[in-house]
Amino acid sequence: MNDERKPERPQVAYGQTGLVVEILRQRLGGRVQTGEAIRTQHANSVTWIAPQPPEAVVFVESEDEVLEVVRICHKHHVPIVAFGGGTSLEGQVNAPHGGISLDFSAMNRIVRVSADDLHAVVQPGVTRKQLNEHLRDMGLFFPVDPGAETATLGGMAATRASGTTTVRYGTMRDNVLSLRAVTADGTLIRTASNARKSSSGYDLTRLMVGSEGTLAIFTELTVRLYGIPEAILAAVAPFETLDGACRAVIQAIQLGLGVARIELLDPVQIRACNAYSGLSFDERPTLFLEFHGTEAGTRETVATFRALAEAEGVRDFQWAATTEERNRLWKARHDAYFAARALRPGAAAIATDVCVPISRLAECVTHTVADIEEHAITAPIVGHAGDGNFHTVVLVDMDDPADIARCKGFVHRLSERAIAMDGTCTGEHGVGTGKIALAAAEHGPAIDVMRRIKAALDPLAILNPAKML
């Protein structure tokens, strides 16, 4: 398999963006920008994928403006790339065929909150931090936490984001109830009602969530909310072996313990966190856990987990109930990315991820560590152990072609290893342009079904072209 395969250009001739820019300037004035600096900001990529700026950036403020922009671009065959917080990791916001970047930063209104129905209606530019600050006094919260506070809910839905709380609350797939979206020809659709279940029609919401802006552009989302737990307890548990830590996780899931977060840090990552954050954790495979529930229930859950962890070789068990104590224990996890970067000053940090069945997690991580050591790569590991998803932060000298090639080979082998274990090449970062060939290998003939869906909904290939497929 060749990970350097270039995505084929769609069989369509794109039009002149300049004409569309002039038309849009007549309607939106200064909210249409073509300056180099602003265009470069809208071509974010934190991998070896080169940034590919759009030809113009359009700042929209309403659903009607989105409809107008899409209809004009459709008429003139000009590509559109939706842009939220720019935190995507696989080149999703690049514009390989030019066109415009549609910036949703001004569409950041919380439309309404229904506490009785436990949902909120938001515009796509709302961030998870903004929504949770709005909800705090209502005793509610939105749980999906991909780690980036500036991630927008529209972008999180587009990439089917998840994160540290997935083991308890699910991913964006589970927490988006419905969408208002604009299709490639400028048609406004609503994918579902806000009922908690329906047997009516195709599940368009789940089709759109995770489509990376290739099927439609979101203008409004209805997301699921939860009550803030009565009690939150945290714990840090270093284990003798990686197998022991993973077996403890599997048993916790099988017992249905109320664990909201189960994060795994390998010894290299723990060493980095100790040095960066002034901590003194054992440099061993370590689980960081958080338990949500009632006062009595969480303490019982902690005691149960501690008992099974002791049977699997846990060396220590620190737990905390107050916010200050939890923050102290979780500091290593929160600082993990920056701590990893400090292991090799001056190197670029390339974050990648895979996901495997939980039963294969220890095996996959063990083989990955062996691969890292064999090829003398610096790549600490952090995993969402509760759902079999783990990340490596690969530190690479971007001025050294040999180092880039070595690290690219590692990332490719990591993805192939996960796929061979009945896993996926990406648990939450998405495909973008970086994992197109790997996604094709993972899905087999099903990738052709996806291509037919794309062709049916976007025959001119103007919505985020050259991504995913």
SVG drawing of the C-alpha trace seen along z (x, -y; Angstrom):
<svg xmlns="http://www.w3.org/2000/svg" viewBox="-41 -46 59 56">
<polyline fill="none" stroke="black" stroke-width="0.4" points="0.0,0.0 1.4,-3.4 0.6,-6.2 1.9,-8.8 -1.0,-8.2 -2.5,-11.5 -6.3,-11.8 -7.6,-12.0 -8.9,-15.3 -12.7,-15.1 -13.8,-14.9 -15.1,-18.4 -13.7,-21.7 -13.7,-24.2 -14.7,-27.8 -12.9,-31.1 -13.0,-32.0 -12.3,-35.7 -15.7,-36.1 -17.4,-34.6 -15.3,-36.9 -16.5,-40.0 -20.2,-38.8 -19.9,-38.1 -18.1,-41.4 -21.1,-43.2 -23.3,-41.4 -21.0,-41.0 -18.5,-43.8 -15.4,-43.6 -16.4,-40.1 -14.8,-38.7 -11.1,-38.7 -8.3,-37.7 -5.2,-38.9 -2.4,-36.4 -2.2,-36.4 -5.9,-35.6 -5.8,-32.9 -2.8,-31.3 -4.6,-31.2 -7.3,-29.1 -5.0,-26.4 -4.1,-24.8 -2.2,-21.5 -0.1,-20.1 1.2,-17.2 3.7,-16.9 0.7,-17.8 1.6,-21.1 -0.8,-24.0 -3.0,-24.8 -4.7,-28.2 -8.0,-29.0 -8.2,-31.9 -10.6,-33.8 -12.1,-33.7 -15.8,-34.5 -17.1,-35.3 -20.8,-34.4 -23.1,-35.6 -26.4,-33.8 -28.0,-30.8 -29.3,-32.9 -25.8,-34.0 -24.6,-30.5 -27.4,-29.6 -26.5,-32.5 -22.7,-31.7 -23.3,-28.0 -25.7,-28.8 -23.3,-31.2 -20.4,-28.8 -22.6,-26.0 -23.6,-28.1 -19.9,-28.9 -18.4,-25.5 -16.2,-27.0 -15.0,-24.8 -16.1,-25.5 -14.2,-24.5 -16.1,-25.0 -13.9,-26.4 -14.7,-26.3 -11.9,-26.5 -9.2,-25.2 -8.2,-22.4 -8.5,-19.5 -5.4,-17.3 -5.5,-15.6 -5.6,-18.5 -9.4,-18.8 -9.4,-22.6 -6.9,-22.7 -8.1,-24.0 -6.2,-21.8 -8.3,-23.1 -8.5,-26.7 -11.9,-28.2 -13.2,-29.8 -13.0,-29.1 -16.4,-29.6 -15.6,-30.9 -18.2,-30.3 -16.6,-32.2 -19.4,-34.8 -22.2,-32.2 -21.6,-31.4 -25.1,-31.9 -26.7,-29.5 -30.2,-29.6 -32.0,-27.9 -31.6,-25.4 -34.4,-23.0 -33.6,-21.8 -36.7,-19.6 -35.7,-17.8 -32.0,-17.9 -30.9,-19.4 -29.5,-22.7 -29.8,-24.2 -26.6,-26.0 -25.0,-27.6 -21.9,-25.8 -19.4,-28.4 -20.2,-27.8 -17.3,-26.1 -17.8,-23.4 -16.3,-25.7 -18.7,-28.5 -21.7,-26.1 -20.6,-24.6 -20.1,-28.1 -23.6,-29.0 -25.1,-25.8 -23.2,-25.7 -25.9,-27.6 -28.6,-25.3 -26.9,-22.3 -26.3,-20.9 -23.2,-20.2 -22.2,-19.0 -19.8,-16.1 -17.8,-15.5 -14.3,-16.7 -11.8,-16.4 -9.2,-18.3 -9.1,-21.6 -11.2,-24.2 -11.4,-26.3 -13.0,-23.3 -16.4,-24.4 -19.4,-22.1 -19.9,-22.3 -16.3,-21.1 -16.6,-18.5 -19.7,-17.1 -18.1,-17.3 -15.2,-15.2 -17.2,-12.9 -15.1,-14.0 -14.9,-12.2 -12.2,-12.4 -11.7,-11.6 -15.3,-11.1 -16.4,-8.8 -16.4,-5.7 -19.3,-7.2 -21.1,-9.7 -20.2,-8.6 -19.0,-10.5 -20.5,-13.3 -22.3,-10.6 -24.2,-9.8 -24.7,-13.4 -26.0,-15.2 -29.7,-14.8 -30.4,-16.7 -28.8,-19.2 -29.8,-22.0 -27.5,-21.7 -27.1,-23.2 -26.4,-20.7 -24.1,-21.4 -26.8,-22.9 -27.9,-25.3 -30.9,-23.3 -31.6,-23.7 -32.5,-20.5 -33.2,-19.3 -31.9,-15.8 -34.2,-14.8 -36.7,-16.0 -35.6,-16.4 -37.4,-13.2 -35.0,-10.8 -35.8,-8.1 -37.4,-7.6 -38.0,-4.9 -38.8,-7.3 -36.5,-7.5 -32.8,-7.2 -30.6,-8.4 -29.3,-11.5 -27.9,-12.9 -25.4,-10.0 -24.6,-10.2 -23.7,-13.8 -21.8,-13.6 -18.3,-12.6 -18.6,-13.6 -15.9,-16.3 -17.8,-18.9 -17.9,-16.8 -21.7,-16.2 -23.3,-19.3 -22.5,-22.5 -24.0,-22.6 -25.8,-25.8 -27.4,-24.6 -27.0,-21.6 -29.2,-20.1 -27.0,-18.5 -27.7,-16.2 -27.1,-17.6 -26.6,-15.9 -27.0,-16.8 -23.8,-17.8 -23.0,-14.7 -23.6,-15.0 -20.1,-13.8 -16.9,-13.5 -13.9,-11.5 -10.6,-11.1 -7.8,-8.6 -4.3,-7.8 -3.2,-4.2 0.3,-3.1 0.6,0.6 3.4,3.1 2.6,4.0 0.6,2.6 -1.3,5.9 -2.4,5.4 -3.6,1.9 -5.6,3.0 -7.1,6.0 -8.3,3.7 -9.9,1.5 -11.7,4.4 -13.1,5.6 -14.3,2.1 -16.2,1.9 -17.6,5.5 -18.8,4.6 -20.5,1.5 -18.7,-0.8 -19.6,-4.4 -16.2,-5.5 -16.4,-8.7 -12.8,-8.8 -10.1,-6.1 -6.8,-7.5 -3.7,-5.4 -0.2,-7.0 2.9,-5.0 6.1,-5.3 7.7,-7.7 4.7,-10.0 4.8,-9.8 8.5,-10.7 7.8,-13.6 5.0,-14.8 7.1,-14.5 9.8,-16.7 7.5,-19.2 5.0,-19.6 7.2,-19.0 5.5,-15.8 6.8,-12.5 4.6,-9.7 6.1,-6.2 7.3,-5.9 5.0,-3.0 1.9,-2.3 -0.6,-4.6 -4.3,-4.9 -6.0,-8.3 -9.6,-7.8 -12.7,-9.9 -15.9,-8.6 -19.3,-10.3 -22.4,-9.6 -23.8,-10.1 -21.7,-10.6 -22.2,-7.1 -22.1,-5.5 -18.8,-7.0 -17.1,-6.0 -18.3,-2.5 -17.2,-2.5 -13.7,-3.7 -13.5,-0.9 -14.6,1.7 -12.1,0.5 -9.3,0.4 -10.0,4.0 -9.8,5.2 -6.8,3.0 -4.9,4.6 -5.6,8.0 -4.0,6.8 -0.8,5.4 -1.5,1.8 1.4,0.3 -0.4,-2.7 -3.8,-4.3 -4.2,-8.0 -7.8,-9.4 -9.3,-12.8 -12.7,-14.3 -12.2,-18.1 -11.7,-20.1 -8.2,-21.1 -7.2,-17.6 -8.6,-16.3 -6.8,-19.1 -3.5,-18.1 -3.9,-14.4 -5.0,-15.2 -2.3,-17.8 -0.1,-15.2 -2.8,-14.2 -3.8,-17.8 -0.1,-18.7 0.6,-15.6 0.9,-17.2 3.2,-20.1 5.2,-17.7 5.7,-15.4 7.0,-18.3 9.6,-19.1 11.2,-15.7 12.7,-17.0 12.9,-20.7 12.7,-22.2 11.0,-19.2 7.4,-19.2 4.8,-17.3 2.7,-15.1 -0.3,-13.7 -1.9,-10.6 -4.4,-8.1 -5.9,-4.6 -8.6,-2.6 -8.9,1.2 -11.2,3.4 -10.4,3.1 -9.4,6.7 -6.6,5.9 -5.5,2.6 -2.5,4.0 -1.3,6.0 -1.5,3.1 0.2,0.7 3.0,3.3 3.7,3.8 3.7,0.0 6.2,-0.5 8.4,2.1 8.2,0.4 9.1,-3.0 12.1,-1.5 13.3,0.4 13.3,-2.7 14.6,-5.1 11.6,-7.3 10.4,-9.6 6.7,-9.1 5.0,-8.9 1.6,-7.3 -1.6,-8.6 -4.8,-6.5 -8.5,-6.7 -8.2,-3.2 -12.0,-2.8 -12.7,-2.7 -9.5,-1.3 -8.4,-4.6 -4.8,-5.7 -2.6,-8.5 1.1,-8.8 2.8,-12.2 5.5,-11.7 8.4,-14.2 10.1,-14.8 12.7,-17.1 10.9,-18.7 14.2,-19.8 15.5,-16.2 14.0,-14.2 15.3,-10.9 13.6,-11.6 10.3,-12.5 10.4,-9.3 11.1,-7.2 8.2,-8.8 5.8,-8.6 6.6,-4.9 5.9,-4.5 2.5,-6.2 1.6,-4.1 2.5,-0.8 0.6,-1.9 -2.6,-2.4 -2.1,0.9 -1.5,2.7 -4.8,1.3 -6.8,2.3 -5.3,5.8 -6.6,6.1 -10.2,5.3 -9.7,1.7 -9.6,-1.6 -6.9,-3.9 -8.4,-6.8 -10.6,-6.8 -11.3,-10.5 -8.9,-12.6 -10.6,-11.8 -9.4,-11.0 -8.9,-14.4 -6.2,-14.0 -3.6,-12.3 -5.3,-8.9 -7.2,-8.5 -5.4,-5.4 -5.6,-3.9 -9.4,-4.5 -9.8,-2.9 -7.9,0.2 -9.9,0.3 -13.4,0.1 -12.7,2.2 -15.7,2.2 -17.7,0.0 -15.5,-2.9 -17.2,-2.8 -20.6,-3.1 -19.3,-6.2 -18.1,-7.6 -21.5,-7.1 -23.2,-8.9 -20.7,-11.8 -21.4,-11.9 -25.2,-11.9 -25.2,-14.7 -22.3,-16.7 -21.9,-15.9 -19.8,-18.9 -17.4,-18.0 -17.4,-21.5 -17.8,-20.6 -14.3,-20.1 -13.0,-18.3 -10.1,-15.7 -11.0,-14.8 -11.9,-11.4 -12.3,-9.6"/>
</svg>
